[in-house]
């Protein structure tokens, strides 16, 4: 991620040299695009890292009593009590190793889609990893609300304002370099702490 910001700095410096001006002031559109790329890349990194963490950690975490196991058992109970059982759940029960297949189904339910917000990250990742509020406080997750809003604006609306009222070239949001850097850093630091606390929970399983 630091490479993108290094590139951004070089782009601003070169544009300033060409225009014989300082690098302060309103960011040019190509620099804005680099900031948007930083947001998207950070989001992709968050998804990939946390999904991999769930895939590798959950099978061991559910072998011992605790939050992770309780979440898994709740998932199985909900599937069993559903008015109409899903095909995947029935296939898992009919398999040669139902426990393994049910676990695979559970992990898949937690990793098949990108995280859509701070509450989704907390409920789907934090809970399945058995991470308590004492380990990572709820406020650490909600602090990413701004980041997820920015990610959705970039990924789903091309970071444009008032698309319905605009002409051929809708105006894009103007992002500040420092604001984007802070948002991305907060997201990556939370990923780091998820890995760290999941490791603590794994050690307790031994």
Secondary structure, DSSP 8 states (H G I E B T S, - for coil): -HHHHHHHHHHHHHHHHHHT--S-SS--HHHHHHHHHHHHHHHHHHHHHHHHHHHHHHHHHTTSSSHHHHHHHHHHHHHHHSSS--HHHHHHHHSTTHHHHHHHHHHHHHHSS---SHHHIIIIIITTTT--TTTS-HHHHHTTHHHHHHHHHHHHHTTBSSGGG--SS--B----HHHHHHHHHHHHHHHHHHHHHHHHHHHHH-
